[in-house]
Amino acid sequence: MIPFVLVYLLGLGSSIVFQSNVPVAIALCTLTIILETVLFVTFVVRRFPKKIREEMICP
């Protein structure tokens, strides 16, 4: 849970710092979303056995 919150807070803080530069803010938001997705996928892969992962992906 801590990495999720840290990535979110870092993305929020950096987008506030660069709010006047729209392309940089959009890139930071995109990077934050990608990092959150990677964290979620690695969490699911580590936490759940293969059988449950397959049921979650293709029910």
ABEGO torsion letter per residue (X at the ends): XAAAAAAAAAAAAAAAAAAABAAAAAAAAAAAAAAAAAAAAAAAAAABBAAAAAAAABX
